[in-house]
Amino acid sequence: MRPSVLKYVRVRDYLRSLVTHELDVGDAIPSERVLCDRFAVSRMTVRQAVDALVVEGLLVREQGRGTFVAPTKLDLEVRLASFGEEMRRRGMEPSSTVLAAEEVAASHDVADALDLVAGERVHYLHRVRHAAGQPMALEQTWVPTSLVPGLLADGAPESIYGELRRRGLEPDWGEDTVAASEVDAQDAELLGLRPGAAVLRITRRTFAGDVACAYSRSSYRADRYVLWVPLRAPRRALTPRGDVSAGAVADQAPADEGHALEPEGPDGPDHRLPPGAQTEVAGAR
């Protein structure tokens, strides 16, 4: 390895340790001059190290002010928990802004996902999900009206999955598809991002037994989340739905609205997918 590369790595690793162990969110990192003197390197080497951590999401540059510690990213875990439960576990107060809550006719793609005929009635809920007052994700959810009559009669329920359970429909498995994308201008405003910023888009079908009880599409801020997937030795391959080429496939534990699913460990119950269950990558909703 070239000496210049070693110098860059030393500066980068020092800053990473500083950010993760000593500084708080919003704190400024040492100036270029201080770092140059400390490591006897050029400004170009320091900027290269800082650039790497900006790309990783550990640091954020503010024009005319400097470089600061970025907000901590939340992991999209494969965990059985609601959005509210997961945020409270992290010490953050969850809330939602309801953009739409109405009964609509199912479009062809929504009908296919819910095993309905296009035009059948579905409940539609569109929300901005917040944690500690900060927008974290946009969620659109569709639930068959025939399964849960009057779901929105008194406004949007605090938890769709909780309401399903109350009516005897226990969501016990699902399938997720995760993709990286860029946010458009309208969604960017709702999420507090600039147009074109990166987001994680997660599409989910949720089942209670063999009944498709909910379909959702979510967009998560990529600057606040990192995908986390536990791995284990491969078993029989599962094939994702739709036009997806063969690739990495992970078994998924039972799905929940909360966008955070995690399989139980060796000391917990072994949740298995029913025959024919299909999943690409398990993610959080």
N, C-alpha and C positions, 0 to 999 in steps of 0.2 A: 504494500500500500504506500502511495506517495506521501511524503511528509506533509504536504499541503492538505491532503485528505485527512490525515491524522489530526491536524490542528483543528480543522473544521469539526470533526467528530468530538474532540475534547470540549470545544465551546458549546456545541449543541447539547451534549450530555450534561454539562454543568448547568446550562439553562433549564433543561428538562427537570433535573433534580431540584433546582431552585423553585421552579413553578409548582412541582408536585408536593414539596415538603416544607417550604418556608414561606412562600408568598401566598397572598390571598387573592381571590378574584378581584380584578380592577387595579391591583398593584402594578406599578411600572417596573420593568426590568432594568438592570444596570445600563448605563449609557454605552454607546459604541466605544467611546474613549476609554471608559473604565475597563471594558472587556478587552480592548486592544492591549492596554497596559498589563492587565492581569495575565494574559496568555501569550503576549509578545507576538501578536498576529496583526494582519492588515485589516482595515475596515471591510474590505471585500469578503474576507473569511468570516468575520462576525456577521455580516449581512446574510451570507449564505446559511449560516447556522440558524439565524433568526427566521429566515424565510422558510426553512424546513419545519420549524415549530409552528409557524403561522399556517402552513399547509396542513399540518396534523390537527390544527384546531386548538392547540394549547395557548397560543398567543394571538392577539388581535392588534392590528395597527389602526391608529386613529389619526387622520390627516391633520398635521400641524400640532399634534400633542405628543405623540410617541407610541411606544409599544407596550401593551399591558397584558396581564393574565386574563385569558378568556374564561367565560362561564364554563363550569364543568359540564361535560356531556353526560347524559343519562344513558344507561345501557338498555337496549331493547331486548330484554331477556325472555326466554321461553319459560314463563311462569304463570301459574294460575292465580290471577289477582285482577281486580278491576282497576281501571285507571285511577280512581280515587284512592283505593287501598294502596296501590303502588306508590303514589305520590306521598301519601301520609307516612308510609314506611320510610320514605326518604326525608321526612321532616318538612314536606312541602304541602301547602293547603291547595286542594284541587277545586276547580270551578269550571263552569261552561257558559258560553254565550250561544244561545239558540238562534240560528239564522233562519231555519225553516222547520216546521213540525206540522205535517199535513198528510192527508190520504190522497194518493195519486194512482194513476194507471201504470202498471209495470211495463217498462220498455223491454225490448227483446232481450238485451243482455242481462237485465235484472231478473226477468222471468226465467231465463235459462239457469241462472245461478240459484234460484229458489225453487226450481222444478215446477214452475207455473206456466200458464199460457199467457202470452203477451196481451196486455190489457186488463188482466186481473188486478184487483185493488191491493195496494200495499201501503203500509205506513212508511213515511219518509221523514227522517230526522237528520238535519244538517247542523253541526255544532263546531265551535272553536273550543278546544280543550286547553285549559290554563293550569299552570302550577305556580304557586306563589305569585299570582297576578300576571305571570308572563305567558303569552301564547306559545303553546308547544306543538299543537297538531290541529289539523282540520279533519273532521270525520263526517262521512255520509253513510247512513244506515237505512236499510230497507227490511221490513218485517211483513210477512203475509198477513193481511187483514183477517183472513179466515181463521188463522191460528190464534190471534190475539185481538178479538173485537174490542173497540173502544180504547186501544192503547194510549191514544193521544187526547182522549176526551177531556181530561183535566190538565192539558198541557204536556210538555215533554217530561217523561219520567226521569228521575235522577239516574236510574240504571235500567237499561233495556233488559239486560240479562237477569237482573233481580226481578223484574216484572215477569219475564218468561218463567222463571222458577216458581214465582208465586202462583202461576196458572198451571203448574204441573209439567212444564217443558224444561227439562234440565239440560242445558248445553253441555255435552260431554265429549265432543271432538270437533275438529275443524280442519281447514286447509288454508294456508297462507301463500301468497306469491309476493315477493319483495323485489322492487326495482328502484334504481336511482334515476332521478329526473331533475328537471329545472322547473321552478315555480313560475307561474304566469303572473301578470301584474295584479290581477284581482286577488288571487290567493296570497300573493306577497304582502299586500297591504294588511290582510287579516292576520298574517303570521308575524308581521313586523320585520319582513325581509325585503331586500332589494329584488326587483324582477330578475329572473334568471338564476337566483341563488339555488343551491342544491337542496333537494328534499328526498326523503325515503318514502316511496309510495307502496302501501301495503293493501292488498286486496284479500278479503277473507270471506269464506263461506263457513257458517257455523251450523252444527247439527245437534239435534236432540234425538239420540238413537239414529234412525234412518231418515228423519224428517229435517229438511233444510229450513231452519227457523230464522236465520238472519244472514244478510249479505252486507258487507261494508267496504268502503274505500277510504283510506286515510292517507294523509300527507304529513310526515313528521319533519321538523326542522333538522337538517343534517348537521347544523352547527351546535345542536343541543343533544343529539343522540348518536350512539354508535351501536351497530348491530352485534349482539352477543349470542352465540349459539353453542350449547354444550354438545360434545361429540362422543360417540361410542362406537364400538366395533360394528361394521355393517351387517345388516340382516337382509331379508328379501327386499329387493329394490322396489320403490314406489314411484309411479309415473305421474308427474304433474298434469293437471288438466290443461286443456287449451293447446295452442301451437307453441310449445316450448321444447327446445332441443334437449337431448339427454344431458344431464349435468349432475352437480352435487345435489344429493337428496338427503334430507334429515327427517327422522321420525318425529312426530309432533304429539305432545301431550294434549289433553282436552283443552278446547279453546275457551276463552272468556273475553267478554267485551273489554276488559280492562287493559288490553294491549300489553300484557306482560305475562307470558306463560313460561313456566319452568318445570321440567319433569321432576318427579320426586327422586331422591337419591336412593341408595340401597336400603336405607332404613324406612323409607316411605312406600306407599302403595305403588304398584307398577301399572300405570295407566296405559292401555294399549289401544291402538286404533281398531275399529271394527273392520271386518273383511271388506276390501274394496276402497278403504279410505285412501285419499291421495293428498300429498302435500309436497310443496317445493322447499320452502324455507320457513320455519316458524319464526314469527316476529311479534312485536308488541303492538297492541292497539289501544 
